[in-house]
Amino acid sequence: MDKSLKFDREVAESIGVESAIILNWIKERDKEKTIKLVDAFKEFSFWNETDLMSYLISLEQKNLISLDPVSYTHLTLPTNREV
């Protein structure tokens, strides 16, 4: 099954297509207070976990998202922040 991925072109030009896709996905879930990392792994299963974590860490370093550790094995992506 083919999947359509949405992103903002201007955002992609400044931070890269992969990061823009992730930001758009997070923005679409703005009603949720947090997003489980496992949900991101499921949504972006075409990327390996190492690459996806690299994109997420890069977004956090740019202060576009925050990664909040909930436990040793679980992280969440807060969506209550403006992206």
KEKE-3310 file (N, C-alpha, C; in steps of 0.2 Angstrom, whole numbers, plus 5000, padded with zeros to 4 digits):
npx = (5004:5003:5009:5004:5014:5014:5020:5027:5033:5042:5047:5053:5063:5071:5074:5075:5067:5064:5063:5053:5042:5040:5038:5026:5017:5017:5011:4998:4993:4990:4980:4983:4991:5004:5014:5017:5033:5033:5023:5027:5037:5029:5022:5032:5038:5046:5058:5073:5074:5085:5088:5076:5076:5087:5082:5072:5080:5087:5077:5074:5085:5085:5075:5062:5054:5051:5059:5053:5058:5050:5051:5064:5063:5054:5049:5041:5033:5030:5016:5010:5017:5021:5024)
npy = (4994:5011:5026:5042:5056:5071:5088:5104:5114:5125:5124:5111:5115:5122:5113:5101:5087:5075:5079:5089:5081:5073:5084:5089:5078:5077:5090:5088:5080:5088:5088:5079:5077:5071:5061:5044:5036:5024:5025:5033:5026:5016:5023:5028:5017:5014:5020:5016:5013:5020:5030:5037:5041:5049:5060:5065:5069:5079:5088:5091:5097:5109:5115:5113:5103:5093:5080:5070:5060:5046:5034:5022:5015:5021:5035:5050:5062:5078:5087:5099:5110:5124:5121)
npz = (5000:4995:5003:5007:5010:5019:5019:5023:5010:5012:5025:5023:5015:5023:5034:5030:5021:5027:5041:5040:5036:5048:5057:5052:5054:5068:5070:5065:5075:5085:5095:5104:5119:5121:5110:5108:5106:5100:5092:5082:5077:5071:5062:5053:5048:5037:5038:5047:5065:5070:5061:5061:5075:5074:5066:5074:5086:5080:5077:5090:5094:5087:5093:5089:5093:5108:5117:5129:5141:5148:5154:5156:5145:5137:5127:5124:5113:5115:5110:5113:5110:5099:5083)
capx = (5000:5007:5007:5005:5017:5013:5025:5027:5039:5047:5050:5058:5069:5076:5076:5075:5061:5062:5061:5047:5037:5039:5034:5019:5014:5016:5006:4992:4991:4990:4975:4986:4996:5010:5014:5022:5038:5032:5018:5031:5040:5024:5020:5037:5041:5050:5064:5075:5074:5091:5087:5070:5079:5092:5078:5069:5085:5089:5072:5074:5091:5083:5070:5056:5050:5055:5058:5053:5059:5045:5054:5070:5062:5049:5049:5035:5034:5025:5013:5007:5022:5020:5029)
capy = (5000:5017:5031:5049:5060:5078:5092:5111:5115:5130:5120:5106:5118:5124:5108:5094:5084:5070:5082:5092:5076:5072:5090:5089:5072:5079:5095:5085:5077:5093:5087:5074:5080:5068:5055:5039:5035:5018:5027:5036:5020:5012:5028:5029:5011:5014:5022:5012:5017:5024:5036:5041:5045:5055:5065:5067:5072:5085:5093:5094:5102:5115:5118:5112:5098:5091:5073:5069:5053:5045:5029:5020:5012:5024:5042:5053:5068:5082:5091:5105:5115:5126:5118)
capz = (5000:4995:5008:5005:5015:5018:5022:5020:5006:5015:5030:5020:5012:5029:5039:5026:5019:5032:5047:5038:5036:5055:5060:5049:5057:5075:5070:5064:5081:5091:5101:5109:5123:5119:5106:5110:5101:5097:5086:5077:5073:5067:5056:5049:5048:5031:5041:5053:5071:5071:5057:5064:5081:5072:5064:5080:5090:5076:5078:5097:5095:5084:5098:5086:5097:5114:5118:5136:5143:5153:5158:5153:5138:5133:5126:5121:5109:5116:5104:5115:5108:5093:5078)
cpx = (5004:5004:5009:5008:5016:5018:5025:5034:5044:5050:5055:5064:5074:5078:5077:5068:5059:5059:5054:5041:5035:5035:5027:5014:5012:5011:4999:4989:4991:4985:4978:4991:5003:5009:5019:5027:5036:5027:5022:5035:5036:5023:5025:5041:5046:5057:5066:5074:5079:5090:5082:5073:5083:5088:5075:5074:5087:5084:5072:5080:5090:5077:5063:5051:5054:5053:5058:5053:5054:5047:5060:5069:5057:5050:5043:5037:5029:5022:5010:5012:5021:5026:5029)
cpy = (5006:5022:5038:5053:5067:5082:5099:5112:5120:5127:5115:5109:5121:5119:5101:5091:5079:5074:5086:5087:5074:5078:5090:5084:5074:5085:5093:5081:5082:5092:5083:5078:5077:5062:5050:5037:5029:5020:5030:5031:5016:5017:5028:5023:5010:5016:5017:5016:5021:5030:5040:5045:5050:5061:5069:5071:5079:5090:5095:5099:5109:5118:5118:5107:5097:5084:5073:5062:5052:5039:5027:5018:5015:5032:5044:5060:5073:5086:5097:5111:5117:5124:5122)
cpz = (5000:5000:5006:5011:5014:5022:5019:5016:5009:5021:5028:5018:5017:5033:5036:5026:5025:5039:5046:5038:5043:5058:5058:5053:5064:5075:5069:5070:5087:5096:5106:5113:5122:5114:5108:5104:5097:5091:5081:5073:5069:5061:5051:5048:5042:5032:5046:5059:5072:5067:5059:5070:5079:5070:5070:5085:5086:5077:5085:5097:5091:5087:5094:5089:5104:5115:5126:5138:5149:5157:5154:5146:5134:5133:5123:5117:5111:5110:5106:5113:5101:5088:5071)
residu = (MET:ASP:LYS:SER:LEU:LYS:PHE:ASP:ARG:GLU:VAL:ALA:GLU:SER:ILE:GLY:VAL:GLU:SER:ALA:ILE:ILE:LEU:ASN:TRP:ILE:LYS:GLU:ARG:ASP:LYS:GLU:LYS:THR:ILE:LYS:LEU:VAL:ASP:ALA:PHE:LYS:GLU:PHE:SER:PHE:TRP:ASN:GLU:THR:ASP:LEU:MET:SER:TYR:LEU:ILE:SER:LEU:GLU:GLN:LYS:ASN:LEU:ILE:SER:LEU:ASP:PRO:VAL:SER:TYR:THR:HIS:LEU:THR:LEU:PRO:THR:ASN:ARG:GLU:VAL)
# end
